[in-house]
């Protein structure tokens, strides 16, 4: 498996991205999204940090957004950009997200991975994301994902559910 190069490698990072993704293929398929080993991806924190610093390409964003159960309107809220800006990035084809946006994209994939692990099925996780939660102050988990603190609350609740801790 090739690792994403350090940020000073510049464009090499984005050339390695597809190789990195395909090199992780087939080890553990996630329901409905075959070919990517999220457990291995999230285990390598240094690689994630390097990818964030270098920026996530729009192509990788499209792959991850197909996995994450968020609509485009949700993505623009999470990323703090307009729908028109997101469309402009898509039209450009070679857009690389800033580190702040890249981190948000990876965070949403992390929440989705954890949610799918806890609920065992994408549809059940999606229902949970869109239902008000007493443990989250009556908010829908999806509504909290716009901030890092909210994301941590959602991951914390998923962890408690995973271990059967109901507060």
Phi and psi in radians as a Rosetta constraint file:
Dihedral C 1 N 2 CA 2 C 2 CIRCULARHARMONIC -1.497 0.35
Dihedral N 2 CA 2 C 2 N 3 CIRCULARHARMONIC 2.463 0.35
Dihedral C 2 N 3 CA 3 C 3 CIRCULARHARMONIC -1.684 0.35
Dihedral N 3 CA 3 C 3 N 4 CIRCULARHARMONIC 2.707 0.35
Dihedral C 3 N 4 CA 4 C 4 CIRCULARHARMONIC -1.188 0.35
Dihedral N 4 CA 4 C 4 N 5 CIRCULARHARMONIC 2.359 0.35
Dihedral C 4 N 5 CA 5 C 5 CIRCULARHARMONIC -1.211 0.35
Dihedral N 5 CA 5 C 5 N 6 CIRCULARHARMONIC 2.798 0.35
Dihedral C 5 N 6 CA 6 C 6 CIRCULARHARMONIC -1.055 0.35
Dihedral N 6 CA 6 C 6 N 7 CIRCULARHARMONIC 2.712 0.35
Dihedral C 6 N 7 CA 7 C 7 CIRCULARHARMONIC -0.945 0.35
Dihedral N 7 CA 7 C 7 N 8 CIRCULARHARMONIC -0.547 0.35
Dihedral C 7 N 8 CA 8 C 8 CIRCULARHARMONIC -1.207 0.35
Dihedral N 8 CA 8 C 8 N 9 CIRCULARHARMONIC -0.147 0.35
Dihedral C 8 N 9 CA 9 C 9 CIRCULARHARMONIC -1.346 0.35
Dihedral N 9 CA 9 C 9 N 10 CIRCULARHARMONIC -0.111 0.35
Dihedral C 9 N 10 CA 10 C 10 CIRCULARHARMONIC 1.035 0.35
Dihedral N 10 CA 10 C 10 N 11 CIRCULARHARMONIC -2.144 0.35
Dihedral C 10 N 11 CA 11 C 11 CIRCULARHARMONIC -1.184 0.35
Dihedral N 11 CA 11 C 11 N 12 CIRCULARHARMONIC -0.292 0.35
Dihedral C 11 N 12 CA 12 C 12 CIRCULARHARMONIC -1.028 0.35
Dihedral N 12 CA 12 C 12 N 13 CIRCULARHARMONIC -0.574 0.35
Dihedral C 12 N 13 CA 13 C 13 CIRCULARHARMONIC -0.997 0.35
Dihedral N 13 CA 13 C 13 N 14 CIRCULARHARMONIC -0.795 0.35
Dihedral C 13 N 14 CA 14 C 14 CIRCULARHARMONIC -1.346 0.35
Dihedral N 14 CA 14 C 14 N 15 CIRCULARHARMONIC -0.360 0.35
Dihedral C 14 N 15 CA 15 C 15 CIRCULARHARMONIC -1.318 0.35
Dihedral N 15 CA 15 C 15 N 16 CIRCULARHARMONIC -0.557 0.35
Dihedral C 15 N 16 CA 16 C 16 CIRCULARHARMONIC -1.434 0.35
Dihedral N 16 CA 16 C 16 N 17 CIRCULARHARMONIC -0.429 0.35
Dihedral C 16 N 17 CA 17 C 17 CIRCULARHARMONIC -0.823 0.35
Dihedral N 17 CA 17 C 17 N 18 CIRCULARHARMONIC -0.948 0.35
Dihedral C 17 N 18 CA 18 C 18 CIRCULARHARMONIC -1.107 0.35
Dihedral N 18 CA 18 C 18 N 19 CIRCULARHARMONIC -0.601 0.35
Dihedral C 18 N 19 CA 19 C 19 CIRCULARHARMONIC -1.170 0.35
Dihedral N 19 CA 19 C 19 N 20 CIRCULARHARMONIC -0.751 0.35
Dihedral C 19 N 20 CA 20 C 20 CIRCULARHARMONIC -1.039 0.35
Dihedral N 20 CA 20 C 20 N 21 CIRCULARHARMONIC -0.805 0.35
Dihedral C 20 N 21 CA 21 C 21 CIRCULARHARMONIC -1.140 0.35
Dihedral N 21 CA 21 C 21 N 22 CIRCULARHARMONIC -0.805 0.35
Dihedral C 21 N 22 CA 22 C 22 CIRCULARHARMONIC -1.231 0.35
Dihedral N 22 CA 22 C 22 N 23 CIRCULARHARMONIC -0.504 0.35
Dihedral C 22 N 23 CA 23 C 23 CIRCULARHARMONIC -1.172 0.35
Dihedral N 23 CA 23 C 23 N 24 CIRCULARHARMONIC -0.372 0.35
Dihedral C 23 N 24 CA 24 C 24 CIRCULARHARMONIC -1.601 0.35
Dihedral N 24 CA 24 C 24 N 25 CIRCULARHARMONIC -0.003 0.35
Dihedral C 24 N 25 CA 25 C 25 CIRCULARHARMONIC -1.113 0.35
Dihedral N 25 CA 25 C 25 N 26 CIRCULARHARMONIC 2.686 0.35
Dihedral C 25 N 26 CA 26 C 26 CIRCULARHARMONIC 1.243 0.35
Dihedral N 26 CA 26 C 26 N 27 CIRCULARHARMONIC -0.194 0.35
Dihedral C 26 N 27 CA 27 C 27 CIRCULARHARMONIC -1.171 0.35
Dihedral N 27 CA 27 C 27 N 28 CIRCULARHARMONIC -0.783 0.35
Dihedral C 27 N 28 CA 28 C 28 CIRCULARHARMONIC -2.526 0.35
Dihedral N 28 CA 28 C 28 N 29 CIRCULARHARMONIC 1.934 0.35
Dihedral C 28 N 29 CA 29 C 29 CIRCULARHARMONIC -1.473 0.35
Dihedral N 29 CA 29 C 29 N 30 CIRCULARHARMONIC 2.413 0.35
Dihedral C 29 N 30 CA 30 C 30 CIRCULARHARMONIC -1.679 0.35
Dihedral N 30 CA 30 C 30 N 31 CIRCULARHARMONIC 2.347 0.35
Dihedral C 30 N 31 CA 31 C 31 CIRCULARHARMONIC -0.807 0.35
Dihedral N 31 CA 31 C 31 N 32 CIRCULARHARMONIC 2.129 0.35
Dihedral C 31 N 32 CA 32 C 32 CIRCULARHARMONIC 1.436 0.35
Dihedral N 32 CA 32 C 32 N 33 CIRCULARHARMONIC -0.088 0.35
Dihedral C 32 N 33 CA 33 C 33 CIRCULARHARMONIC -2.495 0.35
Dihedral N 33 CA 33 C 33 N 34 CIRCULARHARMONIC 1.459 0.35
Dihedral C 33 N 34 CA 34 C 34 CIRCULARHARMONIC -1.389 0.35
Dihedral N 34 CA 34 C 34 N 35 CIRCULARHARMONIC 2.744 0.35
Dihedral C 34 N 35 CA 35 C 35 CIRCULARHARMONIC 1.592 0.35
Dihedral N 35 CA 35 C 35 N 36 CIRCULARHARMONIC 0.171 0.35
Dihedral C 35 N 36 CA 36 C 36 CIRCULARHARMONIC -2.425 0.35
Dihedral N 36 CA 36 C 36 N 37 CIRCULARHARMONIC 2.208 0.35
Dihedral C 36 N 37 CA 37 C 37 CIRCULARHARMONIC -1.642 0.35
Dihedral N 37 CA 37 C 37 N 38 CIRCULARHARMONIC 1.583 0.35
Dihedral C 37 N 38 CA 38 C 38 CIRCULARHARMONIC -1.156 0.35
Dihedral N 38 CA 38 C 38 N 39 CIRCULARHARMONIC -0.613 0.35
Dihedral C 38 N 39 CA 39 C 39 CIRCULARHARMONIC -1.032 0.35
Dihedral N 39 CA 39 C 39 N 40 CIRCULARHARMONIC -0.790 0.35
Dihedral C 39 N 40 CA 40 C 40 CIRCULARHARMONIC -1.178 0.35
Dihedral N 40 CA 40 C 40 N 41 CIRCULARHARMONIC -0.720 0.35
Dihedral C 40 N 41 CA 41 C 41 CIRCULARHARMONIC -1.056 0.35
Dihedral N 41 CA 41 C 41 N 42 CIRCULARHARMONIC -0.843 0.35
Dihedral C 41 N 42 CA 42 C 42 CIRCULARHARMONIC -1.321 0.35
Dihedral N 42 CA 42 C 42 N 43 CIRCULARHARMONIC -0.274 0.35
Dihedral C 42 N 43 CA 43 C 43 CIRCULARHARMONIC -1.305 0.35
Dihedral N 43 CA 43 C 43 N 44 CIRCULARHARMONIC -0.417 0.35
Dihedral C 43 N 44 CA 44 C 44 CIRCULARHARMONIC -1.715 0.35
Dihedral N 44 CA 44 C 44 N 45 CIRCULARHARMONIC 1.412 0.35
Dihedral C 44 N 45 CA 45 C 45 CIRCULARHARMONIC -1.109 0.35
Dihedral N 45 CA 45 C 45 N 46 CIRCULARHARMONIC -0.657 0.35
Dihedral C 45 N 46 CA 46 C 46 CIRCULARHARMONIC -1.098 0.35
Dihedral N 46 CA 46 C 46 N 47 CIRCULARHARMONIC -0.739 0.35
Dihedral C 46 N 47 CA 47 C 47 CIRCULARHARMONIC -1.101 0.35
Dihedral N 47 CA 47 C 47 N 48 CIRCULARHARMONIC -0.679 0.35
Dihedral C 47 N 48 CA 48 C 48 CIRCULARHARMONIC -1.106 0.35
Dihedral N 48 CA 48 C 48 N 49 CIRCULARHARMONIC -0.785 0.35
Dihedral C 48 N 49 CA 49 C 49 CIRCULARHARMONIC -1.052 0.35
Dihedral N 49 CA 49 C 49 N 50 CIRCULARHARMONIC -0.756 0.35
Dihedral C 49 N 50 CA 50 C 50 CIRCULARHARMONIC -1.118 0.35
Dihedral N 50 CA 50 C 50 N 51 CIRCULARHARMONIC -0.699 0.35
Dihedral C 50 N 51 CA 51 C 51 CIRCULARHARMONIC -1.134 0.35
Dihedral N 51 CA 51 C 51 N 52 CIRCULARHARMONIC -0.690 0.35
Dihedral C 51 N 52 CA 52 C 52 CIRCULARHARMONIC -1.124 0.35
Dihedral N 52 CA 52 C 52 N 53 CIRCULARHARMONIC -0.804 0.35
Dihedral C 52 N 53 CA 53 C 53 CIRCULARHARMONIC -1.045 0.35
Dihedral N 53 CA 53 C 53 N 54 CIRCULARHARMONIC -0.716 0.35
Dihedral C 53 N 54 CA 54 C 54 CIRCULARHARMONIC -1.309 0.35
Dihedral N 54 CA 54 C 54 N 55 CIRCULARHARMONIC -0.476 0.35
Dihedral C 54 N 55 CA 55 C 55 CIRCULARHARMONIC 1.704 0.35
Dihedral N 55 CA 55 C 55 N 56 CIRCULARHARMONIC 2.480 0.35
Dihedral C 55 N 56 CA 56 C 56 CIRCULARHARMONIC -1.551 0.35
Dihedral N 56 CA 56 C 56 N 57 CIRCULARHARMONIC 2.286 0.35
Dihedral C 56 N 57 CA 57 C 57 CIRCULARHARMONIC -1.245 0.35
Dihedral N 57 CA 57 C 57 N 58 CIRCULARHARMONIC 2.753 0.35
Dihedral C 57 N 58 CA 58 C 58 CIRCULARHARMONIC -1.095 0.35
Dihedral N 58 CA 58 C 58 N 59 CIRCULARHARMONIC -0.597 0.35
Dihedral C 58 N 59 CA 59 C 59 CIRCULARHARMONIC -1.059 0.35
Dihedral N 59 CA 59 C 59 N 60 CIRCULARHARMONIC -0.752 0.35
Dihedral C 59 N 60 CA 60 C 60 CIRCULARHARMONIC -1.202 0.35
Dihedral N 60 CA 60 C 60 N 61 CIRCULARHARMONIC -0.669 0.35
Dihedral C 60 N 61 CA 61 C 61 CIRCULARHARMONIC -0.988 0.35
Dihedral N 61 CA 61 C 61 N 62 CIRCULARHARMONIC -0.773 0.35
Dihedral C 61 N 62 CA 62 C 62 CIRCULARHARMONIC -1.088 0.35
Dihedral N 62 CA 62 C 62 N 63 CIRCULARHARMONIC -0.698 0.35
Dihedral C 62 N 63 CA 63 C 63 CIRCULARHARMONIC -1.096 0.35
Dihedral N 63 CA 63 C 63 N 64 CIRCULARHARMONIC -0.815 0.35
Dihedral C 63 N 64 CA 64 C 64 CIRCULARHARMONIC -1.229 0.35
Dihedral N 64 CA 64 C 64 N 65 CIRCULARHARMONIC -0.631 0.35
Dihedral C 64 N 65 CA 65 C 65 CIRCULARHARMONIC -1.208 0.35
Dihedral N 65 CA 65 C 65 N 66 CIRCULARHARMONIC -0.409 0.35
Dihedral C 65 N 66 CA 66 C 66 CIRCULARHARMONIC -1.257 0.35
Dihedral N 66 CA 66 C 66 N 67 CIRCULARHARMONIC -0.447 0.35
Dihedral C 66 N 67 CA 67 C 67 CIRCULARHARMONIC -1.506 0.35
Dihedral N 67 CA 67 C 67 N 68 CIRCULARHARMONIC -0.698 0.35
Dihedral C 67 N 68 CA 68 C 68 CIRCULARHARMONIC -1.368 0.35
Dihedral N 68 CA 68 C 68 N 69 CIRCULARHARMONIC 2.265 0.35
Dihedral C 68 N 69 CA 69 C 69 CIRCULARHARMONIC -1.402 0.35
Dihedral N 69 CA 69 C 69 N 70 CIRCULARHARMONIC 1.003 0.35
Dihedral C 69 N 70 CA 70 C 70 CIRCULARHARMONIC -2.120 0.35
Dihedral N 70 CA 70 C 70 N 71 CIRCULARHARMONIC 2.438 0.35
Dihedral C 70 N 71 CA 71 C 71 CIRCULARHARMONIC -1.383 0.35
Dihedral N 71 CA 71 C 71 N 72 CIRCULARHARMONIC 2.920 0.35
Dihedral C 71 N 72 CA 72 C 72 CIRCULARHARMONIC -1.004 0.35
Dihedral N 72 CA 72 C 72 N 73 CIRCULARHARMONIC -0.663 0.35
Dihedral C 72 N 73 CA 73 C 73 CIRCULARHARMONIC -1.095 0.35
Dihedral N 73 CA 73 C 73 N 74 CIRCULARHARMONIC -0.578 0.35
Dihedral C 73 N 74 CA 74 C 74 CIRCULARHARMONIC -1.248 0.35
Dihedral N 74 CA 74 C 74 N 75 CIRCULARHARMONIC -0.716 0.35
Dihedral C 74 N 75 CA 75 C 75 CIRCULARHARMONIC -1.068 0.35
Dihedral N 75 CA 75 C 75 N 76 CIRCULARHARMONIC -0.727 0.35
Dihedral C 75 N 76 CA 76 C 76 CIRCULARHARMONIC -1.134 0.35
Dihedral N 76 CA 76 C 76 N 77 CIRCULARHARMONIC -0.583 0.35
Dihedral C 76 N 77 CA 77 C 77 CIRCULARHARMONIC -1.202 0.35
Dihedral N 77 CA 77 C 77 N 78 CIRCULARHARMONIC -0.809 0.35
Dihedral C 77 N 78 CA 78 C 78 CIRCULARHARMONIC -1.076 0.35
Dihedral N 78 CA 78 C 78 N 79 CIRCULARHARMONIC -0.759 0.35
Dihedral C 78 N 79 CA 79 C 79 CIRCULARHARMONIC -1.446 0.35
Dihedral N 79 CA 79 C 79 N 80 CIRCULARHARMONIC -0.268 0.35
Dihedral C 79 N 80 CA 80 C 80 CIRCULARHARMONIC 1.207 0.35
Dihedral N 80 CA 80 C 80 N 81 CIRCULARHARMONIC 0.626 0.35
Dihedral C 80 N 81 CA 81 C 81 CIRCULARHARMONIC -2.242 0.35
Dihedral N 81 CA 81 C 81 N 82 CIRCULARHARMONIC 2.915 0.35
Dihedral C 81 N 82 CA 82 C 82 CIRCULARHARMONIC -1.481 0.35
Dihedral N 82 CA 82 C 82 N 83 CIRCULARHARMONIC 2.805 0.35
Dihedral C 82 N 83 CA 83 C 83 CIRCULARHARMONIC -1.085 0.35
Dihedral N 83 CA 83 C 83 N 84 CIRCULARHARMONIC -0.647 0.35
Dihedral C 83 N 84 CA 84 C 84 CIRCULARHARMONIC -1.111 0.35
Dihedral N 84 CA 84 C 84 N 85 CIRCULARHARMONIC -0.687 0.35
Dihedral C 84 N 85 CA 85 C 85 CIRCULARHARMONIC -1.133 0.35
Dihedral N 85 CA 85 C 85 N 86 CIRCULARHARMONIC -0.747 0.35
Dihedral C 85 N 86 CA 86 C 86 CIRCULARHARMONIC -1.075 0.35
Dihedral N 86 CA 86 C 86 N 87 CIRCULARHARMONIC -0.708 0.35
Dihedral C 86 N 87 CA 87 C 87 CIRCULARHARMONIC -1.137 0.35
Dihedral N 87 CA 87 C 87 N 88 CIRCULARHARMONIC -0.642 0.35
Dihedral C 87 N 88 CA 88 C 88 CIRCULARHARMONIC -1.123 0.35
Dihedral N 88 CA 88 C 88 N 89 CIRCULARHARMONIC -0.721 0.35
Dihedral C 88 N 89 CA 89 C 89 CIRCULARHARMONIC -1.070 0.35
Dihedral N 89 CA 89 C 89 N 90 CIRCULARHARMONIC -0.712 0.35
Dihedral C 89 N 90 CA 90 C 90 CIRCULARHARMONIC -1.129 0.35
Dihedral N 90 CA 90 C 90 N 91 CIRCULARHARMONIC -0.760 0.35
Dihedral C 90 N 91 CA 91 C 91 CIRCULARHARMONIC -1.129 0.35
Dihedral N 91 CA 91 C 91 N 92 CIRCULARHARMONIC -0.598 0.35
Dihedral C 91 N 92 CA 92 C 92 CIRCULARHARMONIC -1.141 0.35
Dihedral N 92 CA 92 C 92 N 93 CIRCULARHARMONIC -0.614 0.35
Dihedral C 92 N 93 CA 93 C 93 CIRCULARHARMONIC 1.402 0.35
Dihedral N 93 CA 93 C 93 N 94 CIRCULARHARMONIC -0.587 0.35
Dihedral C 93 N 94 CA 94 C 94 CIRCULARHARMONIC -1.993 0.35
Dihedral N 94 CA 94 C 94 N 95 CIRCULARHARMONIC 0.347 0.35
Dihedral C 94 N 95 CA 95 C 95 CIRCULARHARMONIC -1.158 0.35
Dihedral N 95 CA 95 C 95 N 96 CIRCULARHARMONIC 2.460 0.35
Dihedral C 95 N 96 CA 96 C 96 CIRCULARHARMONIC -2.084 0.35
Dihedral N 96 CA 96 C 96 N 97 CIRCULARHARMONIC 2.160 0.35
Dihedral C 96 N 97 CA 97 C 97 CIRCULARHARMONIC -1.205 0.35
Dihedral N 97 CA 97 C 97 N 98 CIRCULARHARMONIC 2.612 0.35
Dihedral C 97 N 98 CA 98 C 98 CIRCULARHARMONIC -1.129 0.35
Dihedral N 98 CA 98 C 98 N 99 CIRCULARHARMONIC 2.826 0.35
Dihedral C 98 N 99 CA 99 C 99 CIRCULARHARMONIC -0.990 0.35
Dihedral N 99 CA 99 C 99 N 100 CIRCULARHARMONIC -0.646 0.35
Dihedral C 99 N 100 CA 100 C 100 CIRCULARHARMONIC -1.105 0.35
Dihedral N 100 CA 100 C 100 N 101 CIRCULARHARMONIC -0.797 0.35
Dihedral C 100 N 101 CA 101 C 101 CIRCULARHARMONIC -1.207 0.35
Dihedral N 101 CA 101 C 101 N 102 CIRCULARHARMONIC -0.671 0.35
Dihedral C 101 N 102 CA 102 C 102 CIRCULARHARMONIC -1.065 0.35
Dihedral N 102 CA 102 C 102 N 103 CIRCULARHARMONIC -0.714 0.35
Dihedral C 102 N 103 CA 103 C 103 CIRCULARHARMONIC -1.107 0.35
Dihedral N 103 CA 103 C 103 N 104 CIRCULARHARMONIC -0.725 0.35
Dihedral C 103 N 104 CA 104 C 104 CIRCULARHARMONIC -1.089 0.35
Dihedral N 104 CA 104 C 104 N 105 CIRCULARHARMONIC -0.724 0.35
Dihedral C 104 N 105 CA 105 C 105 CIRCULARHARMONIC -1.079 0.35
Dihedral N 105 CA 105 C 105 N 106 CIRCULARHARMONIC -0.800 0.35
Dihedral C 105 N 106 CA 106 C 106 CIRCULARHARMONIC -1.182 0.35
Dihedral N 106 CA 106 C 106 N 107 CIRCULARHARMONIC -0.650 0.35
Dihedral C 106 N 107 CA 107 C 107 CIRCULARHARMONIC -1.057 0.35
Dihedral N 107 CA 107 C 107 N 108 CIRCULARHARMONIC -0.698 0.35
Dihedral C 107 N 108 CA 108 C 108 CIRCULARHARMONIC -1.174 0.35
Dihedral N 108 CA 108 C 108 N 109 CIRCULARHARMONIC -0.635 0.35
Dihedral C 108 N 109 CA 109 C 109 CIRCULARHARMONIC -1.158 0.35
Dihedral N 109 CA 109 C 109 N 110 CIRCULARHARMONIC -0.652 0.35
Dihedral C 109 N 110 CA 110 C 110 CIRCULARHARMONIC -1.134 0.35
Dihedral N 110 CA 110 C 110 N 111 CIRCULARHARMONIC -0.787 0.35
Dihedral C 110 N 111 CA 111 C 111 CIRCULARHARMONIC -1.071 0.35
Dihedral N 111 CA 111 C 111 N 112 CIRCULARHARMONIC -0.747 0.35
Dihedral C 111 N 112 CA 112 C 112 CIRCULARHARMONIC -1.118 0.35
Dihedral N 112 CA 112 C 112 N 113 CIRCULARHARMONIC -0.760 0.35
Dihedral C 112 N 113 CA 113 C 113 CIRCULARHARMONIC -1.035 0.35
Dihedral N 113 CA 113 C 113 N 114 CIRCULARHARMONIC -0.847 0.35
Dihedral C 113 N 114 CA 114 C 114 CIRCULARHARMONIC -1.095 0.35
Dihedral N 114 CA 114 C 114 N 115 CIRCULARHARMONIC -0.764 0.35
Dihedral C 114 N 115 CA 115 C 115 CIRCULARHARMONIC -1.070 0.35
Dihedral N 115 CA 115 C 115 N 116 CIRCULARHARMONIC -0.743 0.35
Dihedral C 115 N 116 CA 116 C 116 CIRCULARHARMONIC -1.169 0.35
Dihedral N 116 CA 116 C 116 N 117 CIRCULARHARMONIC -0.596 0.35
Dihedral C 116 N 117 CA 117 C 117 CIRCULARHARMONIC -1.159 0.35
Dihedral N 117 CA 117 C 117 N 118 CIRCULARHARMONIC -0.759 0.35
Dihedral C 117 N 118 CA 118 C 118 CIRCULARHARMONIC -1.204 0.35
Dihedral N 118 CA 118 C 118 N 119 CIRCULARHARMONIC -0.810 0.35
Dihedral C 118 N 119 CA 119 C 119 CIRCULARHARMONIC -1.576 0.35
Dihedral N 119 CA 119 C 119 N 120 CIRCULARHARMONIC -0.284 0.35
Dihedral C 119 N 120 CA 120 C 120 CIRCULARHARMONIC 1.330 0.35
Dihedral N 120 CA 120 C 120 N 121 CIRCULARHARMONIC -0.063 0.35
Dihedral C 120 N 121 CA 121 C 121 CIRCULARHARMONIC -2.741 0.35
Dihedral N 121 CA 121 C 121 N 122 CIRCULARHARMONIC 2.446 0.35
Dihedral C 121 N 122 CA 122 C 122 CIRCULARHARMONIC -1.055 0.35
Dihedral N 122 CA 122 C 122 N 123 CIRCULARHARMONIC -0.706 0.35
Dihedral C 122 N 123 CA 123 C 123 CIRCULARHARMONIC -1.152 0.35
Dihedral N 123 CA 123 C 123 N 124 CIRCULARHARMONIC -0.651 0.35
Dihedral C 123 N 124 CA 124 C 124 CIRCULARHARMONIC -1.188 0.35
Dihedral N 124 CA 124 C 124 N 125 CIRCULARHARMONIC -0.717 0.35
Dihedral C 124 N 125 CA 125 C 125 CIRCULARHARMONIC -1.104 0.35
Dihedral N 125 CA 125 C 125 N 126 CIRCULARHARMONIC -0.731 0.35
Dihedral C 125 N 126 CA 126 C 126 CIRCULARHARMONIC -1.095 0.35
Dihedral N 126 CA 126 C 126 N 127 CIRCULARHARMONIC -0.706 0.35
Dihedral C 126 N 127 CA 127 C 127 CIRCULARHARMONIC -1.054 0.35
Dihedral N 127 CA 127 C 127 N 128 CIRCULARHARMONIC -0.792 0.35
Dihedral C 127 N 128 CA 128 C 128 CIRCULARHARMONIC -1.089 0.35
Dihedral N 128 CA 128 C 128 N 129 CIRCULARHARMONIC -0.737 0.35
Dihedral C 128 N 129 CA 129 C 129 CIRCULARHARMONIC -1.019 0.35
Dihedral N 129 CA 129 C 129 N 130 CIRCULARHARMONIC -0.568 0.35
Dihedral C 129 N 130 CA 130 C 130 CIRCULARHARMONIC -1.764 0.35
Dihedral N 130 CA 130 C 130 N 131 CIRCULARHARMONIC 0.140 0.35
Dihedral C 130 N 131 CA 131 C 131 CIRCULARHARMONIC -1.912 0.35
Dihedral N 131 CA 131 C 131 N 132 CIRCULARHARMONIC 2.386 0.35
Dihedral C 131 N 132 CA 132 C 132 CIRCULARHARMONIC -1.010 0.35
Dihedral N 132 CA 132 C 132 N 133 CIRCULARHARMONIC 2.452 0.35
Dihedral C 132 N 133 CA 133 C 133 CIRCULARHARMONIC -2.084 0.35
Dihedral N 133 CA 133 C 133 N 134 CIRCULARHARMONIC 2.172 0.35
Dihedral C 133 N 134 CA 134 C 134 CIRCULARHARMONIC -1.036 0.35
Dihedral N 134 CA 134 C 134 N 135 CIRCULARHARMONIC -0.731 0.35
Dihedral C 134 N 135 CA 135 C 135 CIRCULARHARMONIC -1.144 0.35
Dihedral N 135 CA 135 C 135 N 136 CIRCULARHARMONIC -0.354 0.35
Dihedral C 135 N 136 CA 136 C 136 CIRCULARHARMONIC -1.891 0.35
Dihedral N 136 CA 136 C 136 N 137 CIRCULARHARMONIC 0.544 0.35
Dihedral C 136 N 137 CA 137 C 137 CIRCULARHARMONIC 1.229 0.35
Dihedral N 137 CA 137 C 137 N 138 CIRCULARHARMONIC 0.413 0.35
Dihedral C 137 N 138 CA 138 C 138 CIRCULARHARMONIC 1.488 0.35
Dihedral N 138 CA 138 C 138 N 139 CIRCULARHARMONIC -0.072 0.35
Dihedral C 138 N 139 CA 139 C 139 CIRCULARHARMONIC -1.356 0.35
Dihedral N 139 CA 139 C 139 N 140 CIRCULARHARMONIC 2.671 0.35
Dihedral C 139 N 140 CA 140 C 140 CIRCULARHARMONIC -1.327 0.35
Dihedral N 140 CA 140 C 140 N 141 CIRCULARHARMONIC 2.384 0.35
Dihedral C 140 N 141 CA 141 C 141 CIRCULARHARMONIC -0.901 0.35
Dihedral N 141 CA 141 C 141 N 142 CIRCULARHARMONIC -0.656 0.35
Dihedral C 141 N 142 CA 142 C 142 CIRCULARHARMONIC -1.034 0.35
Dihedral N 142 CA 142 C 142 N 143 CIRCULARHARMONIC -0.611 0.35
Dihedral C 142 N 143 CA 143 C 143 CIRCULARHARMONIC -1.178 0.35
Dihedral N 143 CA 143 C 143 N 144 CIRCULARHARMONIC -0.454 0.35
Dihedral C 143 N 144 CA 144 C 144 CIRCULARHARMONIC -1.466 0.35
Dihedral N 144 CA 144 C 144 N 145 CIRCULARHARMONIC -0.223 0.35
Dihedral C 144 N 145 CA 145 C 145 CIRCULARHARMONIC -1.268 0.35
Dihedral N 145 CA 145 C 145 N 146 CIRCULARHARMONIC -0.060 0.35
Dihedral C 145 N 146 CA 146 C 146 CIRCULARHARMONIC -1.318 0.35
Dihedral N 146 CA 146 C 146 N 147 CIRCULARHARMONIC -0.255 0.35
Dihedral C 146 N 147 CA 147 C 147 CIRCULARHARMONIC -2.223 0.35
Dihedral N 147 CA 147 C 147 N 148 CIRCULARHARMONIC 2.749 0.35
Dihedral C 147 N 148 CA 148 C 148 CIRCULARHARMONIC -1.137 0.35
Dihedral N 148 CA 148 C 148 N 149 CIRCULARHARMONIC -0.634 0.35
Dihedral C 148 N 149 CA 149 C 149 CIRCULARHARMONIC -1.119 0.35
Dihedral N 149 CA 149 C 149 N 150 CIRCULARHARMONIC -0.743 0.35
Dihedral C 149 N 150 CA 150 C 150 CIRCULARHARMONIC -1.111 0.35
Dihedral N 150 CA 150 C 150 N 151 CIRCULARHARMONIC -0.718 0.35
Dihedral C 150 N 151 CA 151 C 151 CIRCULARHARMONIC -1.067 0.35
Dihedral N 151 CA 151 C 151 N 152 CIRCULARHARMONIC -0.713 0.35
Dihedral C 151 N 152 CA 152 C 152 CIRCULARHARMONIC -1.135 0.35
Dihedral N 152 CA 152 C 152 N 153 CIRCULARHARMONIC -0.648 0.35
Dihedral C 152 N 153 CA 153 C 153 CIRCULARHARMONIC -1.109 0.35
Dihedral N 153 CA 153 C 153 N 154 CIRCULARHARMONIC -0.742 0.35
Dihedral C 153 N 154 CA 154 C 154 CIRCULARHARMONIC -1.138 0.35
Dihedral N 154 CA 154 C 154 N 155 CIRCULARHARMONIC -0.799 0.35
Dihedral C 154 N 155 CA 155 C 155 CIRCULARHARMONIC -1.092 0.35
Dihedral N 155 CA 155 C 155 N 156 CIRCULARHARMONIC -0.674 0.35
Dihedral C 155 N 156 CA 156 C 156 CIRCULARHARMONIC -1.082 0.35
Dihedral N 156 CA 156 C 156 N 157 CIRCULARHARMONIC -0.755 0.35
Dihedral C 156 N 157 CA 157 C 157 CIRCULARHARMONIC -1.162 0.35
Dihedral N 157 CA 157 C 157 N 158 CIRCULARHARMONIC -0.692 0.35
Dihedral C 157 N 158 CA 158 C 158 CIRCULARHARMONIC -1.092 0.35
Dihedral N 158 CA 158 C 158 N 159 CIRCULARHARMONIC -0.685 0.35
Dihedral C 158 N 159 CA 159 C 159 CIRCULARHARMONIC -1.121 0.35
Dihedral N 159 CA 159 C 159 N 160 CIRCULARHARMONIC -0.773 0.35
Dihedral C 159 N 160 CA 160 C 160 CIRCULARHARMONIC -1.078 0.35
Dihedral N 160 CA 160 C 160 N 161 CIRCULARHARMONIC -0.754 0.35
Dihedral C 160 N 161 CA 161 C 161 CIRCULARHARMONIC -1.081 0.35
Dihedral N 161 CA 161 C 161 N 162 CIRCULARHARMONIC -0.711 0.35
Dihedral C 161 N 162 CA 162 C 162 CIRCULARHARMONIC -1.038 0.35
Dihedral N 162 CA 162 C 162 N 163 CIRCULARHARMONIC -0.689 0.35
Dihedral C 162 N 163 CA 163 C 163 CIRCULARHARMONIC -1.654 0.35
Dihedral N 163 CA 163 C 163 N 164 CIRCULARHARMONIC 0.091 0.35
Dihedral C 163 N 164 CA 164 C 164 CIRCULARHARMONIC 1.284 0.35
Dihedral N 164 CA 164 C 164 N 165 CIRCULARHARMONIC 0.483 0.35
Dihedral C 164 N 165 CA 165 C 165 CIRCULARHARMONIC -1.713 0.35
Dihedral N 165 CA 165 C 165 N 166 CIRCULARHARMONIC 1.935 0.35
Dihedral C 165 N 166 CA 166 C 166 CIRCULARHARMONIC -1.950 0.35
Dihedral N 166 CA 166 C 166 N 167 CIRCULARHARMONIC 1.956 0.35
